[in-house]
Amino acid sequence: MYCIVDIETTGNGIKGNKITEISIFKFDGEQIVDEFTSLVNPECEIPSFITGLTGIDNDLVRHAPTLAEIAPSIIAILRDSVFVAHSVNFDYNVIKNQFQEIGHSFVHKKLCTVRLSRSVFPGYQSYSLGKLCSSLNIPLVDRHRARGDAHATVLLFQKILATPESDSVLKRFLNARSQEATLPPALSKLQYDKLPMTPGIYLFKNAKNEIIYAGKAKNIKKRVLGHFYDKSEKEVQMCRETQHIEYELAGNELVALLMESATIKKHFPVYNRAQKKRVTQYGIFQYEDRNGVIHLAFNKAAAIPKPLITFYSITDCREYLEAICSEFNLCPKYCHLQEHVEHCNHFRVAHCKGICRGNETVDSYNMRVKESLKIMLLNRDNYFIKEKGRTMDEDAIVVVQAGAYYGYGFIPKEISLGAMEDIMAYVQPQKETVETKRLVTSYAFKNQEKLILTENYTYNGSNDRSLFS
């Protein structure tokens, strides 16, 4: 048994959307056996542009029942039926969210007549209800009212069931493992099936072939599916607009992040927001106190004239200082990892030689501080990062010149490169931005064993000499 459903709403996304009219036809595969249609009081104002589209205004629903009042009738007619709608995820999720608000669960198998039509009636330019009805000679009366659209969808569903392949198509779509009901209505399942389960970037494109979202993933296919399961308003709207998905392999997460950032800065997709936020930078600096002790400290980079090294989160900044303290036996108090203490007692850095207790001379302590400064300044040198390539036959490289991100590339393992000039032949130059600098700086600090100096260094595909070894 099937229930073909259509709703009209106040048009405020998914979670903020309120139903103004609902129509349900119970269909046994051959004929309509029951019907429920009702206006619904949304208990909020209906925007004028919605009234212009549907003809439903505040006066029309003022004395209509609320959803809570008609919920028992909806539950009764939907019982033991498959929920069918045109662009099913929209109608289904609006009803589900409103049912949850009034204390009812809402779980049904579902079918999308957009996706079913794409499968059994291939080749049409548009699969909107109006265009399909026109192409298939289906009468559509009272467009953009729930009963008119629902009845037209019944007739469309009837034509779908009449096709020779309908049994196998419905069986596949109702199979929980098929993911057909989860995919956006305009997206071909073949496109989704071709997505790889490896690191890279993916691009959601609309009907005009415009990039509306760029993302990165360790597993492209799994991450893309995650978007389709996400029922937030932004995700649902984005998925409804998605008609094509393209991807590019990266081999590893770092290169995928850099690819994603470059794509966002080039195309400014409408649904990418994260990299539009302002990023606060933090810097490490040095100063000498009245006793001649050299301090290392950190602050917002904007407040430091010439930071020794810059980070894009205060956590990374503190972790770097902790590593420096441990490596050179420096004092957490004089590195400002502990404030307002007479003597240091840091729980992670316990190798201070006693400068804070008068057990070490200032000259001896300052000598180690100066050695640590050399390491910080070394970060401004030329190096590259070796990472996993897209295939077993190559390595990925990310190049840094004079402390600035230069670009990335892929080098065949069998090629022996003897100079930086040879490496550069495989590198795609990129613009350094605040985001890419943050990505490379953070990665370099956390993965120092993968940083390889280019001076006096011969790349042979296997050397792993670290920048800090």
Residue pairs with C-beta under 8 A, 6 or more apart in sequence:
1 26
1 27
1 28
1 33
1 80
1 81
1 82
2 26
2 27
2 28
2 29
2 81
2 82
2 84
2 111
2 157
3 24
3 25
3 26
3 27
3 77
3 78
3 81
3 82
3 83
3 84
4 24
4 25
4 27
4 84
4 85
4 150
4 153
4 154
4 157
5 22
5 23
5 24
5 83
5 84
5 85
5 91
5 92
5 95
5 150
6 22
6 23
6 85
6 86
6 91
6 146
6 147
6 149
6 150
6 153
7 19
7 21
7 22
7 23
7 91
7 94
7 95
7 146
8 19
8 20
8 21
8 22
8 50
8 54
8 56
8 144
8 145
8 146
9 17
9 18
9 19
9 20
9 42
9 50
9 94
10 16
10 17
10 18
10 20
10 42
10 44
10 45
10 46
10 47
10 50
11 17
11 47
11 49
11 50
12 18
12 47
13 233
13 236
13 237
14 90
14 93
14 94
14 97
14 231
14 232
14 233
14 236
14 237
15 97
15 232
15 233
16 233
17 94
17 97
17 98
18 40
18 42
18 43
18 44
18 98
19 40
19 42
19 67
19 94
19 95
19 98
20 39
20 40
20 42
20 46
20 50
20 54
20 56
20 61
21 37
21 38
21 39
21 40
21 54
21 56
21 61
21 145
21 146
21 147
22 36
22 37
22 38
22 40
22 70
22 74
22 95
22 146
23 35
23 36
23 37
23 38
23 146
23 147
23 149
23 150
23 151
24 35
24 36
24 37
24 74
24 77
24 78
24 150
25 32
25 34
25 35
25 150
25 151
25 154
26 32
26 33
26 34
26 35
26 77
26 81
27 33
27 84
27 154
27 157
27 158
29 161
32 154
34 77
36 73
36 74
36 77
37 146
37 147
37 150
38 64
38 65
38 70
38 73
39 56
39 60
39 61
39 64
39 65
40 61
40 64
40 65
40 66
40 67
40 70
41 61
41 62
41 63
41 64
41 65
41 66
42 61
43 66
45 58
46 56
46 57
46 58
46 61
50 56
51 57
53 144
54 144
54 145
55 144
55 145
56 145
67 98
67 99
67 102
68 102
71 99
71 102
71 104
74 95
75 104
78 108
81 108
82 108
82 109
82 110
82 111
82 174
83 92
83 108
83 109
83 110
83 111
84 110
84 111
84 112
84 113
84 153
84 157
85 91
85 92
85 110
85 112
85 113
85 153
86 112
86 113
86 114
86 129
86 149
86 153
86 156
86 185
87 112
87 114
87 185
87 240
88 110
88 111
88 112
88 113
88 114
88 181
88 185
89 110
89 112
89 181
89 182
89 184
89 185
89 236
89 239
89 240
90 236
90 240
92 108
92 110
93 231
93 236
95 106
96 106
97 231
99 105
99 106
100 106
109 174
109 181
110 181
111 170
111 173
111 174
111 181
112 173
112 180
112 181
112 185
113 153
113 156
113 157
113 160
114 127
114 185
114 186
115 173
115 180
115 181
115 183
115 185
115 189
116 157
116 160
116 169
116 170
116 173
117 124
117 127
117 132
117 156
117 160
118 127
118 186
118 188
119 165
119 169
119 173
120 160
120 163
120 165
120 166
120 169
121 132
121 135
121 136
121 160
121 163
124 131
124 132
124 135
125 131
126 132
127 185
127 186
129 140
129 149
129 152
129 153
129 156
130 140
130 143
132 138
132 156
133 139
133 140
133 152
133 155
133 156
134 140
136 156
136 159
138 152
138 155
138 156
138 159
139 152
139 155
140 148
140 149
140 152
141 148
141 151
141 152
142 148
142 149
143 149
160 166
160 169
161 170
163 169
172 178
172 180
173 180
173 181
179 189
179 192
179 225
179 228
180 189
182 225
182 228
182 229
183 189
183 192
183 228
184 228
184 239
184 240
184 242
184 243
185 240
186 207
186 240
186 241
186 242
186 243
187 242
187 243
187 244
187 245
191 244
191 245
192 221
192 224
192 225
192 245
195 202
195 220
195 221
195 224
195 245
195 247
196 220
196 221
196 247
196 249
197 219
197 220
197 221
197 222
198 219
198 220
198 249
198 251
198 390
199 216
199 217
199 218
199 219
199 220
199 249
199 250
199 251
199 252
199 253
199 255
199 256
200 216
200 217
200 220
200 247
200 248
200 249
200 250
200 251
200 256
200 259
201 214
201 215
201 216
201 217
201 220
201 247
201 248
201 250
201 256
201 259
201 260
201 263
202 214
202 215
202 216
202 217
202 220
202 223
202 224
202 245
202 246
202 247
203 211
203 213
203 214
203 245
203 246
203 247
203 263
204 211
204 212
204 213
204 214
204 215
204 227
204 238
204 241
204 242
204 244
204 245
204 269
204 271
205 211
205 212
205 242
205 243
205 244
205 245
205 246
206 212
206 241
206 242
206 243
207 241
207 243
209 244
211 263
211 267
211 269
212 238
212 241
212 242
212 269
212 270
212 271
213 238
213 242
213 269
213 270
213 271
213 272
214 260
214 263
214 264
214 267
214 269
214 272
215 223
215 224
215 227
215 260
216 250
216 253
216 256
216 257
216 259
216 260
217 223
217 224
217 256
218 253
218 256
220 247
224 245
227 235
227 238
227 239
228 239
230 236
234 271
238 271
248 259
249 390
250 256
250 259
250 390
250 396
251 387
251 388
251 389
251 390
251 391
251 394
251 396
251 410
252 387
252 388
252 389
252 396
254 385
254 387
254 396
254 398
254 439
254 440
254 443
255 387
255 396
255 398
255 408
257 439
258 398
258 405
258 408
258 430
258 436
258 439
258 440
259 408
261 275
261 433
261 435
261 436
261 439
262 430
262 431
262 436
263 269
264 272
264 275
265 275
265 431
265 433
265 435
275 435
279 312
279 434
279 435
279 438
280 300
280 312
281 300
281 301
281 302
281 310
281 311
281 312
281 434
282 298
282 299
282 300
282 301
282 310
282 311
282 312
282 313
282 314
282 316
282 317
283 298
283 299
283 300
283 301
283 304
283 307
283 308
283 309
283 310
283 311
283 317
284 296
284 297
284 298
284 307
284 308
284 309
284 311
284 317
284 320
284 321
284 376
285 296
285 297
285 298
285 299
285 304
285 306
285 307
285 308
286 294
286 295
286 296
286 297
286 308
286 369
286 373
287 294
287 295
287 297
288 294
288 295
289 295
291 362
292 362
292 366
293 334
293 355
293 362
293 365
293 366
294 334
294 365
294 366
294 369
294 370
295 334
295 335
295 336
296 321
296 324
296 330
296 334
296 335
296 336
296 369
296 372
297 335
297 336
298 314
298 317
298 318
298 321
298 336
301 307
301 310
308 373
308 376
308 377
309 320
309 376
309 379
310 437
310 441
311 317
311 320
311 438
311 441
311 442
311 445
312 434
312 437
312 438
312 441
312 442
313 438
313 442
316 441
316 442
316 445
318 337
319 445
320 445
321 335
321 336
321 337
322 332
322 337
322 346
322 348
322 349
323 445
324 330
324 335
324 372
324 375
324 376
325 331
325 332
325 335
325 337
325 346
325 349
325 351
325 352
326 348
326 349
326 351
327 372
327 375
328 368
328 369
328 371
328 372
329 351
329 352
329 353
329 368
330 349
330 352
330 365
330 368
330 369
330 372
331 344
331 352
331 355
331 356
331 365
332 338
332 344
332 346
332 349
332 352
333 341
333 343
333 344
333 352
333 356
334 355
334 356
334 365
337 346
337 349
338 344
338 345
338 346
342 356
343 356
343 357
344 352
344 356
353 359
353 360
353 364
353 365
354 360
355 362
355 365
375 468
378 467
378 468
379 403
379 444
380 402
380 403
381 402
381 403
381 453
381 455
382 400
382 401
382 402
382 420
382 453
382 454
382 455
383 400
383 451
383 452
383 453
383 454
383 467
384 397
384 398
384 399
384 400
384 423
384 451
384 452
384 454
385 397
385 398
385 400
385 440
385 443
385 444
385 447
385 450
385 451
385 452
386 395
386 396
386 397
386 450
386 452
386 464
387 395
387 396
387 397
387 398
387 450
388 395
388 396
389 395
389 396
389 410
389 411
389 413
390 396
390 410
393 412
393 413
393 414
394 410
394 411
394 412
394 413
395 410
395 411
395 413
395 461
396 408
396 409
396 410
396 411
397 408
397 409
397 410
397 411
397 423
397 426
397 427
398 405
398 407
398 408
398 440
399 405
399 406
399 407
399 408
399 409
399 423
399 424
399 427
400 406
400 440
400 444
404 432
404 437
405 430
405 432
405 436
405 437
405 439
405 440
406 427
406 429
406 430
406 432
407 427
407 428
407 429
407 430
408 427
408 428
408 430
409 423
409 426
409 427
409 428
410 426
411 417
411 423
411 426
411 459
411 461
413 461
414 461
415 461
416 458
416 459
416 460
416 461
417 423
417 458
417 459
417 460
418 458
418 459
419 458
420 454
422 459
423 454
423 459
430 436
444 451
444 467
448 466
448 467
448 468
449 464
449 466
450 464
450 466
451 466
451 467
451 468
452 459
452 463
452 464
452 465
452 466
452 467
453 465
453 467
457 463
457 465
